[in-house]
Amino acid sequence: MAQILDGNALSRRILAEVKAEAVEKRLDPGLAVIIVGDNPASRVYVDNKKKDCKKCGIRSEEFTLAVDAGEEKLLALIEELNNRPDIHGILVQLPLPPGYSQDKVIQSISPQKDVDAFHLFNVGRIFTGDYGFLPCTPAGVLRLLDEQGIELQGKHCVVVGHSNIVGKPMAMMFLNRNATVTICHVHTKDLKAQTLQADVLVVAVGKIGLITADMVKPGAVVVDVGINRTDSGICGDVDFEAVEKIAAYISPVPGGVGPMTRAMLMVNTLTAIKNLEGL
């Protein structure tokens, strides 16, 4: 039976560490969260981030724009926040409504305050291994693995999903740890043949039951990043009950990567103020 990668417990500890460091160094980190429109899922994510900020002593300021506010108003707000010395991190909740250029909006955030690490400047630094921020979800995955002492050097890491937010940076971060990396996606031929080679399997697609027990090598580490909403709750991309019986480690959904993503946002905000103040 697999050991559970418990993101709830670890995230609580990380939030406590962030709070302790901020107090010790007398820092007052500020995070600006921008939400455009009234997407219910976005509202839940923003509220959870605000709760995490409160737990670890980070000031959070929410800026809510109507869905028809327009891109220029959003860009003007971001520019204002870029210039505010008391704001150290800026996050625009995605996805944006139709009519907004997600790329243009992301690139308008100062790279020094881009705590999501989506700006091209920060993406490029991930590729060189000389990064300031790491994208929150892949960073959360790495922290879960590091917590268990799971060695990545020389291991075969298979990432299913090639999004700019999770799959691509995750693969590069594994490569920076000297792992051998395979990236799979919708056009991959014989997905099972690829996943069976994985010492570490990360799945981030958004498809219920995509990874079944016969697709996992016994003793593998399985990290499920998928979030799928059903009538009975949230589930991931991995058949948890079946895969748990053959994997060495597995992350649950919910309670695995999700809370870690939010915790790493807090870490990035603390990093931002330290960088901006030259600490």
DOMAR-213300 format. One record per residue (C-alpha): residue number from 0; residue in one letter; x, y, z. Coordinates in nm, 3 decimals, m for minus. Layout:
// DOMAR-213300
+------+------+---------+---------+---------+
! resi ! resn !       X !       Y !       Z !
+------+------+---------+---------+---------+
!  NUM !    a !       X !       Y !       Z !
...
+------+------+---------+---------+---------+
//
This chain:
// DOMAR-213300
+------+------+---------+---------+---------+
! resi ! resn !       X !       Y !       Z !
+------+------+---------+---------+---------+
!    0 !    m !   0.000 !   0.000 !   0.000 !
!    1 !    a !   0.135 !   0.339 !  m0.099 !
!    2 !    q !   0.245 !   0.606 !   0.144 !
!    3 !    i !   0.027 !   0.916 !   0.113 !
!    4 !    l !   0.185 !   1.244 !   0.003 !
!    5 !    d !  m0.010 !   1.460 !   0.246 !
!    6 !    g !  m0.029 !   1.813 !   0.110 !
!    7 !    n !  m0.261 !   1.932 !   0.386 !
!    8 !    a !  m0.015 !   1.862 !   0.667 !
!    9 !    l !   0.289 !   1.990 !   0.480 !
!   10 !    s !   0.116 !   2.307 !   0.364 !
!   11 !    r !   0.023 !   2.394 !   0.721 !
!   12 !    r !   0.385 !   2.365 !   0.821 !
!   13 !    i !   0.498 !   2.579 !   0.528 !
!   14 !    l !   0.251 !   2.853 !   0.620 !
!   15 !    a !   0.387 !   2.848 !   0.976 !
!   16 !    e !   0.743 !   2.875 !   0.841 !
!   17 !    v !   0.650 !   3.172 !   0.623 !
!   18 !    k !   0.488 !   3.348 !   0.918 !
!   19 !    a !   0.786 !   3.280 !   1.144 !
!   20 !    e !   1.038 !   3.415 !   0.891 !
!   21 !    a !   0.830 !   3.725 !   0.821 !
!   22 !    v !   0.812 !   3.798 !   1.194 !
!   23 !    e !   1.179 !   3.725 !   1.255 !
!   24 !    k !   1.292 !   3.956 !   0.973 !
!   25 !    r !   1.022 !   4.215 !   1.047 !
!   26 !    l !   0.881 !   4.191 !   0.698 !
!   27 !    d !   0.534 !   4.306 !   0.593 !
!   28 !    p !   0.471 !   4.126 !   0.261 !
!   29 !    g !   0.174 !   4.242 !   0.055 !
!   30 !    l !  m0.007 !   4.038 !  m0.209 !
!   31 !    a !  m0.249 !   4.192 !  m0.457 !
!   32 !    v !  m0.507 !   3.952 !  m0.602 !
!   33 !    i !  m0.706 !   4.067 !  m0.904 !
!   34 !    i !  m1.025 !   3.891 !  m1.009 !
!   35 !    v !  m1.219 !   3.987 !  m1.322 !
!   36 !    g !  m1.583 !   3.886 !  m1.344 !
!   37 !    d !  m1.780 !   3.647 !  m1.124 !
!   38 !    n !  m1.654 !   3.299 !  m1.213 !
!   39 !    p !  m1.760 !   3.082 !  m0.913 !
!   40 !    a !  m1.448 !   2.864 !  m0.924 !
!   41 !    s !  m1.224 !   3.171 !  m0.938 !
!   42 !    r !  m1.407 !   3.314 !  m0.638 !
!   43 !    v !  m1.338 !   2.997 !  m0.438 !
!   44 !    y !  m0.968 !   3.003 !  m0.532 !
!   45 !    v !  m0.932 !   3.370 !  m0.440 !
!   46 !    d !  m1.107 !   3.324 !  m0.105 !
!   47 !    n !  m0.880 !   3.029 !  m0.020 !
!   48 !    k !  m0.571 !   3.235 !  m0.105 !
!   49 !    k !  m0.692 !   3.514 !   0.119 !
!   50 !    k !  m0.738 !   3.266 !   0.405 !
!   51 !    d !  m0.383 !   3.138 !   0.356 !
!   52 !    c !  m0.251 !   3.495 !   0.363 !
!   53 !    k !  m0.425 !   3.554 !   0.694 !
!   54 !    k !  m0.276 !   3.236 !   0.841 !
!   55 !    c !   0.081 !   3.332 !   0.760 !
!   56 !    g !   0.073 !   3.707 !   0.817 !
!   57 !    i !   0.072 !   3.826 !   0.457 !
!   58 !    r !  m0.137 !   4.133 !   0.377 !
!   59 !    s !  m0.379 !   4.056 !   0.095 !
!   60 !    e !  m0.561 !   4.316 !  m0.108 !
!   61 !    e !  m0.835 !   4.206 !  m0.344 !
!   62 !    f !  m0.922 !   4.405 !  m0.654 !
!   63 !    t !  m1.245 !   4.300 !  m0.823 !
!   64 !    l !  m1.328 !   4.424 !  m1.172 !
!   65 !    a !  m1.656 !   4.377 !  m1.355 !
!   66 !    v !  m1.643 !   4.137 !  m1.646 !
!   67 !    d !  m1.692 !   4.427 !  m1.887 !
!   68 !    a !  m1.437 !   4.658 !  m1.720 !
!   69 !    g !  m1.210 !   4.616 !  m2.021 !
!   70 !    e !  m0.850 !   4.519 !  m2.072 !
!   71 !    e !  m0.717 !   4.874 !  m2.054 !
!   72 !    k !  m0.859 !   4.923 !  m1.705 !
!   73 !    l !  m0.705 !   4.595 !  m1.595 !
!   74 !    l !  m0.366 !   4.690 !  m1.739 !
!   75 !    a !  m0.383 !   5.030 !  m1.571 !
!   76 !    l !  m0.453 !   4.862 !  m1.236 !
!   77 !    i !  m0.156 !   4.629 !  m1.281 !
!   78 !    e !   0.069 !   4.923 !  m1.364 !
!   79 !    e !  m0.047 !   5.100 !  m1.049 !
!   80 !    l !   0.032 !   4.791 !  m0.841 !
!   81 !    n !   0.370 !   4.750 !  m1.012 !
!   82 !    n !   0.459 !   5.094 !  m0.878 !
!   83 !    r !   0.327 !   5.047 !  m0.526 !
!   84 !    p !   0.617 !   4.979 !  m0.286 !
!   85 !    d !   0.388 !   4.814 !  m0.031 !
!   86 !    i !   0.274 !   4.548 !  m0.282 !
!   87 !    h !   0.533 !   4.276 !  m0.337 !
!   88 !    g !   0.333 !   4.015 !  m0.527 !
!   89 !    i !   0.067 !   4.050 !  m0.795 !
!   90 !    l !  m0.163 !   3.768 !  m0.899 !
!   91 !    v !  m0.432 !   3.785 !  m1.167 !
!   92 !    q !  m0.679 !   3.502 !  m1.118 !
!   93 !    l !  m0.710 !   3.293 !  m1.434 !
!   94 !    p !  m0.888 !   3.223 !  m1.658 !
!   95 !    l !  m0.981 !   3.572 !  m1.773 !
!   96 !    p !  m1.319 !   3.633 !  m1.939 !
!   97 !    p !  m1.345 !   3.648 !  m2.320 !
!   98 !    g !  m1.213 !   3.972 !  m2.464 !
!   99 !    y !  m0.902 !   3.985 !  m2.247 !
!  100 !    s !  m0.557 !   3.884 !  m2.372 !
!  101 !    q !  m0.424 !   3.653 !  m2.103 !
!  102 !    d !  m0.072 !   3.674 !  m2.243 !
!  103 !    k !  m0.072 !   4.054 !  m2.258 !
!  104 !    v !  m0.201 !   4.078 !  m1.902 !
!  105 !    i !   0.058 !   3.835 !  m1.763 !
!  106 !    q !   0.344 !   4.009 !  m1.940 !
!  107 !    s !   0.234 !   4.343 !  m1.793 !
!  108 !    i !   0.312 !   4.226 !  m1.439 !
!  109 !    s !   0.657 !   4.322 !  m1.313 !
!  110 !    p !   0.873 !   4.007 !  m1.319 !
!  111 !    q !   0.985 !   4.092 !  m0.964 !
!  112 !    k !   0.623 !   4.079 !  m0.846 !
!  113 !    d !   0.513 !   3.788 !  m1.067 !
!  114 !    v !   0.453 !   3.540 !  m0.785 !
!  115 !    d !   0.282 !   3.296 !  m1.022 !
!  116 !    a !   0.607 !   3.282 !  m1.227 !
!  117 !    f !   0.414 !   3.306 !  m1.555 !
!  118 !    h !   0.601 !   3.605 !  m1.701 !
!  119 !    l !   0.834 !   3.511 !  m1.987 !
!  120 !    f !   1.131 !   3.644 !  m1.792 !
!  121 !    n !   1.062 !   3.405 !  m1.505 !
!  122 !    v !   0.979 !   3.118 !  m1.741 !
!  123 !    g !   1.317 !   3.164 !  m1.908 !
!  124 !    r !   1.493 !   3.154 !  m1.573 !
!  125 !    i !   1.334 !   2.816 !  m1.501 !
!  126 !    f !   1.493 !   2.680 !  m1.818 !
!  127 !    t !   1.840 !   2.799 !  m1.710 !
!  128 !    g !   1.795 !   2.678 !  m1.353 !
!  129 !    d !   1.868 !   3.030 !  m1.223 !
!  130 !    y !   1.521 !   3.117 !  m1.104 !
!  131 !    g !   1.374 !   3.364 !  m0.860 !
!  132 !    f !   1.025 !   3.215 !  m0.849 !
!  133 !    l !   0.893 !   2.874 !  m0.946 !
!  134 !    p !   0.534 !   2.820 !  m1.066 !
!  135 !    c !   0.333 !   2.730 !  m0.759 !
!  136 !    t !   0.195 !   2.390 !  m0.860 !
!  137 !    p !   0.520 !   2.234 !  m0.988 !
!  138 !    a !   0.701 !   2.386 !  m0.690 !
!  139 !    g !   0.446 !   2.224 !  m0.461 !
!  140 !    v !   0.505 !   1.887 !  m0.627 !
!  141 !    l !   0.881 !   1.917 !  m0.575 !
!  142 !    r !   0.835 !   2.012 !  m0.211 !
!  143 !    l !   0.612 !   1.708 !  m0.154 !
!  144 !    l !   0.879 !   1.482 !  m0.306 !
!  145 !    d !   1.165 !   1.647 !  m0.121 !
!  146 !    e !   0.979 !   1.611 !   0.207 !
!  147 !    q !   0.984 !   1.234 !   0.163 !
!  148 !    g !   1.350 !   1.232 !   0.059 !
!  149 !    i !   1.261 !   1.103 !  m0.288 !
!  150 !    e !   1.575 !   1.128 !  m0.502 !
!  151 !    l !   1.520 !   1.255 !  m0.855 !
!  152 !    q !   1.870 !   1.239 !  m0.998 !
!  153 !    g !   1.894 !   0.956 !  m1.248 !
!  154 !    k !   1.525 !   0.871 !  m1.216 !
!  155 !    h !   1.285 !   0.852 !  m1.509 !
!  156 !    c !   1.017 !   1.115 !  m1.457 !
!  157 !    v !   0.712 !   1.103 !  m1.683 !
!  158 !    v !   0.486 !   1.408 !  m1.698 !
!  159 !    v !   0.141 !   1.359 !  m1.851 !
!  160 !    g !   0.016 !   1.697 !  m1.968 !
!  161 !    h !   0.213 !   1.974 !  m2.137 !
!  162 !    s !   0.044 !   2.295 !  m2.022 !
!  163 !    n !   0.246 !   2.611 !  m1.970 !
!  164 !    i !   0.128 !   2.625 !  m1.609 !
!  165 !    v !   0.213 !   2.271 !  m1.493 !
!  166 !    g !   0.342 !   2.021 !  m1.746 !
!  167 !    k !   0.620 !   2.214 !  m1.922 !
!  168 !    p !   0.773 !   2.379 !  m1.614 !
!  169 !    m !   0.741 !   2.054 !  m1.418 !
!  170 !    a !   0.941 !   1.871 !  m1.683 !
!  171 !    m !   1.210 !   2.139 !  m1.685 !
!  172 !    m !   1.234 !   2.139 !  m1.306 !
!  173 !    f !   1.284 !   1.762 !  m1.311 !
!  174 !    l !   1.552 !   1.806 !  m1.575 !
!  175 !    n !   1.723 !   2.063 !  m1.353 !
!  176 !    r !   1.737 !   1.788 !  m1.088 !
!  177 !    n !   1.921 !   1.560 !  m1.335 !
!  178 !    a !   1.626 !   1.332 !  m1.401 !
!  179 !    t !   1.550 !   1.176 !  m1.738 !
!  180 !    v !   1.222 !   1.328 !  m1.850 !
!  181 !    t !   0.941 !   1.220 !  m2.081 !
!  182 !    i !   0.651 !   1.456 !  m2.158 !
!  183 !    c !   0.323 !   1.301 !  m2.274 !
!  184 !    h !   0.017 !   1.475 !  m2.417 !
!  185 !    v !  m0.295 !   1.416 !  m2.623 !
!  186 !    h !  m0.091 !   1.321 !  m2.931 !
!  187 !    t !   0.134 !   1.072 !  m2.752 !
!  188 !    k !   0.117 !   0.724 !  m2.903 !
!  189 !    d !   0.063 !   0.441 !  m2.653 !
!  190 !    l !   0.048 !   0.642 !  m2.331 !
!  191 !    k !   0.057 !   0.323 !  m2.124 !
!  192 !    a !   0.396 !   0.225 !  m2.265 !
!  193 !    q !   0.534 !   0.561 !  m2.150 !
!  194 !    t !   0.379 !   0.570 !  m1.803 !
!  195 !    l !   0.496 !   0.216 !  m1.725 !
!  196 !    q !   0.854 !   0.342 !  m1.749 !
!  197 !    a !   0.805 !   0.610 !  m1.486 !
!  198 !    d !   0.985 !   0.605 !  m1.153 !
!  199 !    v !   0.800 !   0.930 !  m1.085 !
!  200 !    l !   0.469 !   0.989 !  m1.263 !
!  201 !    v !   0.304 !   1.333 !  m1.255 !
!  202 !    v !  m0.040 !   1.361 !  m1.414 !
!  203 !    a !  m0.193 !   1.700 !  m1.491 !
!  204 !    v !  m0.460 !   1.664 !  m1.757 !
!  205 !    g !  m0.807 !   1.704 !  m1.608 !
!  206 !    k !  m0.956 !   1.371 !  m1.716 !
!  207 !    i !  m1.117 !   1.140 !  m1.462 !
!  208 !    g !  m0.968 !   0.790 !  m1.450 !
!  209 !    l !  m0.700 !   0.858 !  m1.711 !
!  210 !    i !  m0.432 !   0.663 !  m1.522 !
!  211 !    t !  m0.530 !   0.312 !  m1.419 !
!  212 !    a !  m0.334 !   0.056 !  m1.216 !
!  213 !    d !  m0.209 !  m0.132 !  m1.523 !
!  214 !    m !  m0.041 !   0.190 !  m1.642 !
!  215 !    v !   0.177 !   0.231 !  m1.331 !
!  216 !    k !   0.505 !   0.056 !  m1.256 !
!  217 !    p !   0.500 !  m0.115 !  m0.914 !
!  218 !    g !   0.685 !   0.098 !  m0.662 !
!  219 !    a !   0.648 !   0.419 !  m0.860 !
!  220 !    v !   0.580 !   0.762 !  m0.712 !
!  221 !    v !   0.248 !   0.896 !  m0.844 !
!  222 !    v !   0.152 !   1.262 !  m0.814 !
!  223 !    d !  m0.201 !   1.351 !  m0.924 !
!  224 !    v !  m0.241 !   1.718 !  m1.017 !
!  225 !    g !  m0.577 !   1.673 !  m1.188 !
!  226 !    i !  m0.884 !   1.851 !  m1.052 !
!  227 !    n !  m1.219 !   1.723 !  m1.175 !
!  228 !    r !  m1.548 !   1.832 !  m1.025 !
!  229 !    t !  m1.821 !   1.568 !  m0.997 !
!  230 !    d !  m2.158 !   1.545 !  m0.825 !
!  231 !    s !  m1.988 !   1.363 !  m0.537 !
!  232 !    g !  m1.696 !   1.604 !  m0.501 !
!  233 !    i !  m1.349 !   1.656 !  m0.643 !
!  234 !    c !  m1.133 !   1.381 !  m0.785 !
!  235 !    g !  m0.810 !   1.359 !  m0.980 !
!  236 !    d !  m0.685 !   1.198 !  m1.300 !
!  237 !    v !  m0.561 !   0.880 !  m1.129 !
!  238 !    d !  m0.769 !   0.581 !  m1.021 !
!  239 !    f !  m0.656 !   0.635 !  m0.663 !
!  240 !    e !  m0.795 !   0.320 !  m0.498 !
!  241 !    a !  m0.640 !   0.086 !  m0.754 !
!  242 !    v !  m0.308 !   0.265 !  m0.800 !
!  243 !    e !  m0.259 !   0.307 !  m0.425 !
!  244 !    k !  m0.217 !  m0.070 !  m0.401 !
!  245 !    i !   0.090 !  m0.083 !  m0.627 !
!  246 !    a !   0.261 !   0.259 !  m0.596 !
!  247 !    a !   0.521 !   0.342 !  m0.331 !
!  248 !    y !   0.386 !   0.696 !  m0.286 !
!  249 !    i !   0.071 !   0.863 !  m0.411 !
!  250 !    s !  m0.092 !   1.204 !  m0.367 !
!  251 !    p !  m0.467 !   1.220 !  m0.301 !
!  252 !    v !  m0.720 !   1.456 !  m0.456 !
!  253 !    p !  m0.823 !   1.658 !  m0.266 !
!  254 !    g !  m0.554 !   1.704 !  m0.003 !
!  255 !    g !  m0.242 !   1.652 !  m0.210 !
!  256 !    v !  m0.109 !   1.908 !  m0.457 !
!  257 !    g !  m0.393 !   2.161 !  m0.417 !
!  258 !    p !  m0.299 !   2.297 !  m0.074 !
!  259 !    m !   0.067 !   2.285 !  m0.173 !
!  260 !    t !   0.000 !   2.514 !  m0.469 !
!  261 !    r !  m0.146 !   2.779 !  m0.239 !
!  262 !    a !   0.134 !   2.734 !   0.015 !
!  263 !    m !   0.399 !   2.792 !  m0.250 !
!  264 !    l !   0.224 !   3.114 !  m0.347 !
!  265 !    m !   0.286 !   3.233 !   0.007 !
!  266 !    v !   0.651 !   3.126 !  m0.021 !
!  267 !    n !   0.684 !   3.318 !  m0.348 !
!  268 !    t !   0.533 !   3.630 !  m0.191 !
!  269 !    l !   0.784 !   3.611 !   0.095 !
!  270 !    t !   1.064 !   3.561 !  m0.160 !
!  271 !    a !   0.941 !   3.865 !  m0.352 !
!  272 !    i !   0.965 !   4.101 !  m0.057 !
!  273 !    k !   1.309 !   3.967 !   0.034 !
!  274 !    n !   1.432 !   4.020 !  m0.322 !
!  275 !    l !   1.279 !   4.367 !  m0.350 !
!  276 !    e !   1.433 !   4.473 !  m0.018 !
!  277 !    g !   1.770 !   4.316 !  m0.097 !
!  278 !    l !   1.759 !   4.053 !   0.178 !
+------+------+---------+---------+---------+
//
